[in-house]
Amino acid sequence: MSGSDSPVIGVDDAPSRWSPWWLASGALCIASALLAAFRSLPGSLDLGALSGVSTAVTLTFSLALVAAGVGAARHDDTLRLPRAAIISLFLLAVWLPVAPPALTASFGIASAAPLYLNALVELGLSGAIVAGVLRSPLPKPWRFIPAIALAAVVFGSLLQGAFLSGSVTDQGAMILVSNVPTLARILATGALGAVALRAARSRAGSVVVFGG
């Protein structure tokens, strides 16, 4: 066979595939962040509407976690997470809407135990999810964003607690600091939505093309 008769071999990039589950998770995270931002606007809602929007924020984010869990468990070319992270996604999705009213009913509205127990469980489950993302093949800097988001939320909550437990009497300063955790959660939720949308895209692949 002469050189001119040799087949031409090329390598083309395989077309990207998108996971509908990760796309849904990203869209729901962003929707939850937008609802939380609307809820935080001063004077925008009465008490009844505020409660309804708060429930919608929680349920939307829980659905985002469920969608992420399904997407992370599927055997396709998109992002997969360790089993511990997947289980934590589903557990956190159930815990967020169910635990606060259940804990309040168990301990009473005057007890601080529900607040601390809820924070500890959320931190533990979120930490397991973040650890799974850090070990995942998600490219930099995307795989570091959930860890940064979690750190920002924890720092905002600690700052609020430390500031409000002191002898601060200035009302303006108290209102400003009390809004820090809310802002951190809104930004963190939006950032997680962006990460989920990035995770929806299949990993880069290639196909061999033979030509005559």
Secondary structure, 3 states (H helix, E strand, C coil): CCHHHCCEEEEEECCCCECHHHHHHHHHHHHHHHHHHHHHCCCCCCHHHHHHHHHHHHHHHHHHHHHHHHHHHCCCCCCCCCHHHHHHHHHHHHHHHHHHHHHHHHHCCCCCHHHHHHHHHHHHHHHHHHHHHHCCCCCCCHHHHHHHHHHHHHHHHHHHHHHHCCCCCCHHHHHHHHCHHHHHHHHHHHHHHHHHHHHCECCCCEEEEEEC
